[in-house]
Amino acid sequence: MLKLSEANNYASLLTKIALALGCALVYLFAFKLNSALFDWLKFSEGVNWVFIPSGVRMLLILVLLYSGSIGIAIASCFINYMIGNDDHHLFNIVTAVISGFAPLIAREICIGLFHLDASLRDLNSKNLFQLSVVFSLISALLHQVWFSWNGVTEDFVASSLVMAFGDWVGTVLVLAAASWLLKLKNTIKTKI
């Protein structure tokens, strides 16, 4: 029979796995939605002028940290195999790891650079703007260094700038939608 602490650890592990899988589904849905809405705005393979999944990445990392990061990496790996070359295992896996862990790196940089509370309880509009810019730059640069290393990027500078812009636009759209939904929830809650 399991001891209480072992049972709690097991339940905690199951919760983290469920959260990671939920994040993977949310990220996959965001990717499909972005493809349906903005595929015509694609700059090049893997580089979009508007990329909603980047906002989902940032939001999941801010709220769920490692569970969000792992879920994003799982979904990104699945997406890479779904739309990319399924014989390029290292490329697909490293790209997925970059997608999942770039937001964590950006989060840590922002905590140190802007002296944010590690729990991010003191976030305001200015901090969210700063986070979105740093996240977009870190994500784009890490992806483009990897893409360039593998000969996927023809123009490193242009692709990096467009990817950073697209990630930032996607992040702003997701954060604005999340803010609007929270205000709507609070309005409904107040009226009830």
C-alpha positions as a Markdown table, in Angstrom:
| # | Residue | x | y | z |
|---|---|---|---|---|
| 1 | Met | 0.0 | 0.0 | 0.0 |
| 2 | Leu | 1.2 | 3.5 | -0.8 |
| 3 | Lys | 2.1 | 5.9 | 2.0 |
| 4 | Leu | 0.3 | 9.2 | 2.0 |
| 5 | Ser | 3.4 | 11.1 | 0.8 |
| 6 | Glu | 4.0 | 8.6 | -2.0 |
| 7 | Ala | 0.3 | 8.9 | -3.0 |
| 8 | Asn | 0.5 | 12.7 | -3.0 |
| 9 | Asn | 3.7 | 12.5 | -5.1 |
| 10 | Tyr | 2.0 | 10.1 | -7.5 |
| 11 | Ala | -1.1 | 12.4 | -7.7 |
| 12 | Ser | 1.1 | 15.4 | -8.3 |
| 13 | Leu | 3.0 | 13.6 | -11.1 |
| 14 | Leu | -0.3 | 12.6 | -12.7 |
| 15 | Thr | -1.5 | 16.2 | -12.5 |
| 16 | Lys | 1.7 | 17.5 | -14.1 |
| 17 | Ile | 1.4 | 14.9 | -16.9 |
| 18 | Ala | -2.3 | 15.9 | -17.5 |
| 19 | Leu | -1.4 | 19.6 | -17.5 |
| 20 | Ala | 1.4 | 19.0 | -20.0 |
| 21 | Leu | -0.8 | 17.0 | -22.3 |
| 22 | Gly | -3.5 | 19.6 | -22.0 |
| 23 | Cys | -1.0 | 22.3 | -22.9 |
| 24 | Ala | 0.1 | 20.2 | -25.9 |
| 25 | Leu | -3.5 | 20.1 | -27.1 |
| 26 | Val | -4.0 | 23.8 | -26.6 |
| 27 | Tyr | -0.8 | 24.6 | -28.5 |
| 28 | Leu | -1.7 | 22.2 | -31.3 |
| 29 | Phe | -5.1 | 23.9 | -31.6 |
| 30 | Ala | -3.5 | 27.3 | -31.7 |
| 31 | Phe | -1.1 | 26.1 | -34.4 |
| 32 | Lys | -4.0 | 24.8 | -36.5 |
| 33 | Leu | -6.0 | 28.0 | -35.9 |
| 34 | Asn | -3.0 | 30.1 | -37.0 |
| 35 | Ser | -2.6 | 28.0 | -40.1 |
| 36 | Ala | -6.3 | 28.4 | -41.0 |
| 37 | Leu | -6.3 | 32.2 | -40.4 |
| 38 | Phe | -2.8 | 33.4 | -41.4 |
| 39 | Asp | -1.2 | 30.8 | -43.6 |
| 40 | Trp | -1.4 | 33.3 | -46.4 |
| 41 | Leu | 0.8 | 35.7 | -44.4 |
| 42 | Lys | 3.7 | 33.1 | -44.2 |
| 43 | Phe | 7.1 | 34.8 | -44.9 |
| 44 | Ser | 8.9 | 31.5 | -45.3 |
| 45 | Glu | 8.8 | 28.0 | -43.8 |
| 46 | Gly | 8.5 | 28.3 | -40.1 |
| 47 | Val | 8.4 | 32.1 | -40.2 |
| 48 | Asn | 5.0 | 33.9 | -40.0 |
| 49 | Trp | 4.0 | 37.6 | -39.9 |
| 50 | Val | 1.4 | 36.6 | -37.3 |
| 51 | Phe | 2.0 | 33.6 | -35.1 |
| 52 | Ile | -0.7 | 33.1 | -32.5 |
| 53 | Pro | 1.0 | 30.0 | -31.0 |
| 54 | Ser | 3.8 | 32.2 | -29.7 |
| 55 | Gly | 1.3 | 34.0 | -27.5 |
| 56 | Val | -0.1 | 30.7 | -26.3 |
| 57 | Arg | 3.5 | 29.6 | -25.5 |
| 58 | Met | 4.1 | 32.7 | -23.4 |
| 59 | Leu | 0.7 | 32.4 | -21.6 |
| 60 | Leu | 1.2 | 28.7 | -20.8 |
| 61 | Ile | 4.7 | 29.4 | -19.5 |
| 62 | Leu | 3.6 | 32.3 | -17.3 |
| 63 | Val | 0.8 | 30.2 | -15.8 |
| 64 | Leu | 2.1 | 26.6 | -15.8 |
| 65 | Leu | 5.9 | 26.9 | -16.2 |
| 66 | Tyr | 7.5 | 23.4 | -16.8 |
| 67 | Ser | 4.2 | 21.6 | -17.5 |
| 68 | Gly | 3.5 | 24.3 | -20.1 |
| 69 | Ser | 7.0 | 24.0 | -21.5 |
| 70 | Ile | 6.9 | 20.2 | -21.8 |
| 71 | Gly | 3.4 | 20.3 | -23.4 |
| 72 | Ile | 4.6 | 22.9 | -25.9 |
| 73 | Ala | 7.6 | 20.8 | -26.8 |
| 74 | Ile | 5.5 | 17.7 | -27.2 |
| 75 | Ala | 3.0 | 19.5 | -29.5 |
| 76 | Ser | 5.8 | 21.1 | -31.4 |
| 77 | Cys | 7.5 | 17.8 | -32.0 |
| 78 | Phe | 4.2 | 16.3 | -33.3 |
| 79 | Ile | 3.7 | 19.4 | -35.6 |
| 80 | Asn | 7.3 | 19.1 | -36.9 |
| 81 | Tyr | 6.7 | 15.5 | -37.8 |
| 82 | Met | 3.3 | 16.3 | -39.2 |
| 83 | Ile | 4.4 | 19.1 | -41.6 |
| 84 | Gly | 8.1 | 18.6 | -41.9 |
| 85 | Asn | 10.5 | 15.9 | -43.0 |
| 86 | Asp | 9.8 | 12.8 | -40.8 |
| 87 | Asp | 13.4 | 11.6 | -41.4 |
| 88 | His | 15.0 | 14.5 | -39.7 |
| 89 | His | 14.7 | 13.4 | -36.1 |
| 90 | Leu | 17.3 | 15.6 | -34.6 |
| 91 | Phe | 16.0 | 18.7 | -36.4 |
| 92 | Asn | 12.4 | 18.0 | -35.3 |
| 93 | Ile | 13.3 | 17.3 | -31.7 |
| 94 | Val | 15.6 | 20.2 | -31.2 |
| 95 | Thr | 13.1 | 22.6 | -32.9 |
| 96 | Ala | 10.5 | 21.3 | -30.5 |
| 97 | Val | 12.8 | 21.8 | -27.5 |
| 98 | Ile | 13.5 | 25.4 | -28.6 |
| 99 | Ser | 9.7 | 26.0 | -28.9 |
| 100 | Gly | 9.1 | 24.7 | -25.4 |
| 101 | Phe | 12.0 | 26.1 | -23.6 |
| 102 | Ala | 12.7 | 29.5 | -25.2 |
| 103 | Pro | 9.8 | 31.0 | -23.2 |
| 104 | Leu | 11.3 | 29.8 | -20.0 |
| 105 | Ile | 14.6 | 31.4 | -20.9 |
| 106 | Ala | 12.9 | 34.6 | -21.7 |
| 107 | Arg | 10.9 | 34.5 | -18.4 |
| 108 | Glu | 14.1 | 34.0 | -16.4 |
| 109 | Ile | 15.9 | 36.8 | -18.3 |
| 110 | Cys | 12.9 | 39.2 | -17.6 |
| 111 | Ile | 12.9 | 38.3 | -13.9 |
| 112 | Gly | 16.5 | 39.2 | -13.7 |
| 113 | Leu | 16.6 | 42.1 | -16.1 |
| 114 | Phe | 13.4 | 43.9 | -15.0 |
| 115 | His | 13.5 | 42.8 | -11.3 |
| 116 | Leu | 10.2 | 41.0 | -11.4 |
| 117 | Asp | 8.9 | 38.8 | -8.6 |
| 118 | Ala | 9.6 | 35.2 | -9.5 |
| 119 | Ser | 5.9 | 34.4 | -9.0 |
| 120 | Leu | 5.1 | 37.2 | -11.5 |
| 121 | Arg | 2.3 | 38.3 | -9.2 |
| 122 | Asp | 3.2 | 42.0 | -9.7 |
| 123 | Leu | 2.8 | 41.9 | -13.5 |
| 124 | Asn | 1.4 | 45.0 | -15.2 |
| 125 | Ser | 0.9 | 46.2 | -18.7 |
| 126 | Lys | 4.5 | 47.5 | -18.9 |
| 127 | Asn | 6.0 | 44.2 | -17.7 |
| 128 | Leu | 3.8 | 42.2 | -20.1 |
| 129 | Phe | 5.0 | 44.4 | -22.9 |
| 130 | Gln | 8.6 | 43.8 | -21.8 |
| 131 | Leu | 8.1 | 40.1 | -21.5 |
| 132 | Ser | 6.5 | 39.9 | -24.9 |
| 133 | Val | 9.3 | 41.7 | -26.6 |
| 134 | Val | 12.1 | 39.7 | -24.9 |
| 135 | Phe | 10.2 | 36.4 | -25.5 |
| 136 | Ser | 9.7 | 37.2 | -29.2 |
| 137 | Leu | 13.4 | 38.1 | -29.6 |
| 138 | Ile | 14.7 | 35.1 | -27.7 |
| 139 | Ser | 12.4 | 32.7 | -29.5 |
| 140 | Ala | 13.1 | 34.0 | -33.0 |
| 141 | Leu | 16.9 | 34.1 | -32.5 |
| 142 | Leu | 17.1 | 30.6 | -31.0 |
| 143 | His | 14.9 | 29.2 | -33.8 |
| 144 | Gln | 16.8 | 31.1 | -36.5 |
| 145 | Val | 20.2 | 30.1 | -35.3 |
| 146 | Trp | 19.1 | 26.5 | -35.3 |
| 147 | Phe | 17.4 | 26.9 | -38.7 |
| 148 | Ser | 20.5 | 28.6 | -40.1 |
| 149 | Trp | 22.8 | 25.9 | -38.8 |
| 150 | Asn | 20.7 | 23.3 | -40.6 |
| 151 | Gly | 20.4 | 25.3 | -43.9 |
| 152 | Val | 16.7 | 25.9 | -43.5 |
| 153 | Thr | 17.0 | 29.7 | -43.4 |
| 154 | Glu | 18.1 | 31.6 | -46.5 |
| 155 | Asp | 18.3 | 35.1 | -44.9 |
| 156 | Phe | 19.1 | 34.9 | -41.2 |
| 157 | Val | 18.5 | 38.6 | -40.5 |
| 158 | Ala | 15.2 | 39.0 | -42.4 |
| 159 | Ser | 13.8 | 35.7 | -41.1 |
| 160 | Ser | 14.8 | 36.6 | -37.5 |
| 161 | Leu | 13.2 | 40.0 | -37.7 |
| 162 | Val | 10.0 | 38.7 | -39.3 |
| 163 | Met | 9.8 | 35.8 | -36.9 |
| 164 | Ala | 10.3 | 38.1 | -33.9 |
| 165 | Phe | 7.6 | 40.5 | -35.2 |
| 166 | Gly | 5.2 | 37.6 | -35.9 |
| 167 | Asp | 5.8 | 36.1 | -32.5 |
| 168 | Trp | 5.3 | 39.5 | -30.9 |
| 169 | Val | 2.0 | 40.2 | -32.8 |
| 170 | Gly | 0.7 | 36.7 | -31.9 |
| 171 | Thr | 1.7 | 37.3 | -28.3 |
| 172 | Val | -0.1 | 40.6 | -28.1 |
| 173 | Leu | -3.2 | 39.1 | -29.7 |
| 174 | Val | -3.3 | 36.2 | -27.2 |
| 175 | Leu | -2.6 | 38.5 | -24.2 |
| 176 | Ala | -5.3 | 41.0 | -25.3 |
| 177 | Ala | -7.8 | 38.1 | -25.8 |
| 178 | Ala | -6.9 | 36.7 | -22.3 |
| 179 | Ser | -7.3 | 40.2 | -20.8 |
| 180 | Trp | -10.6 | 40.7 | -22.5 |
| 181 | Leu | -11.9 | 37.3 | -21.3 |
| 182 | Leu | -10.8 | 38.0 | -17.7 |
| 183 | Lys | -12.6 | 41.4 | -17.8 |
| 184 | Leu | -15.7 | 39.7 | -19.3 |
| 185 | Lys | -15.6 | 37.0 | -16.5 |
| 186 | Asn | -15.3 | 39.7 | -13.8 |
| 187 | Thr | -18.2 | 41.7 | -15.4 |
| 188 | Ile | -20.4 | 38.6 | -15.4 |
| 189 | Lys | -19.3 | 37.7 | -11.9 |
| 190 | Thr | -20.2 | 41.2 | -10.7 |
| 191 | Lys | -23.7 | 41.0 | -12.2 |
| 192 | Ile | -24.5 | 37.7 | -10.7 |
